Amino acid sequence: MILETLNPEKWVDNYADYLYNYTIVRVNDPIATQDLISETFLAGLKAQKNFKGEATERTWLISILKRKIIDHYRKSNSTKGKAEIKISYHNPDSEGDWLEENAADPFDKTAEDQIENEELRLAILECLETLDTRQAEIFKMKTIDEIDTDVICKEFNITPSNLWVIIHRARKSLMECLEKNWLN
Amino acid sequence: MKFLLKCGETAEVCDKCQYEEASFFEKLTMKLHLIMCKCCRNYSANNNKLTNSIKTADIKTFSAKDKELLKAKLNQEMRTTPKS
């Protein structure tokens, strides 16, 4: 078995986006998310010697991040009563409505959609990790941040046809990867 | 002007289509090729599927500026705590 090693210099490039998407759905606050991720990386640096190399770097970082997220919940829920359910009906006329309004609507699938979207999102980001760094970066800029072709070309000092070749290769390997990991 | 594209050229136009950067003429010649070529039809279908998946996934990214800040912070930390 090949033991994994840590490369903290590459953490931000390789995992920042993955961790960001992992956290944002759980914390729902962009600023807190960024703080949690930087705390995670710093904690990771300090705990480097505890890394045994049996898990991948990402799994290891996620396990630190999970604990940070739990701490975040604890902190924000420390004021008592925040999680209480409040029944807002006080007069007898509207009695009974409360229960009905709180029953799950079987036609409302948004929760399931969101869970599925999160899985898809992480699957895509995992596949992006298999590309080489430059390719992934260019692909993300073009596809996700929707930056213009000529701006990217200038930044990376490449011609448009170079860019399309890179995009083509990236799309092709993403398709293969997603077919393996997601569609089955 | 040529009406018959090769598969490689078709793929390029198809990629451009995903970003709405193909011209009308390019799209026309691509369609013409797709009628004749099953391979490219498959590629085109998968390509559209990928675009849709990325859209529904609604991936958020760290802004480049925040990434640089985070990197700087990490680098500083790495210098102060020597590698064990």
Interface residues (C-beta under 8 A of the other chain):
Chain A: P8 E9 W11 V12 D13 A16 D17 Y20 N21 I24 Q34 I37 S38 F41 L42 L45 K46 Q48 K49 N117 L120 R121 I124 L125 K140 K142 T143 I144 D145 T149 W164 I167 H168 R171 L174 M175 L178 E179 W182
Chain B: A11 E12 D15 K16 Q18 Y19 E21 N46 N47 K49 L50 S53 I54 T56 A57 D58 I59 K60 T61 F62 D66 K67 L70 K71 K73 L74 N75 E77 M78 T81 K83 S84
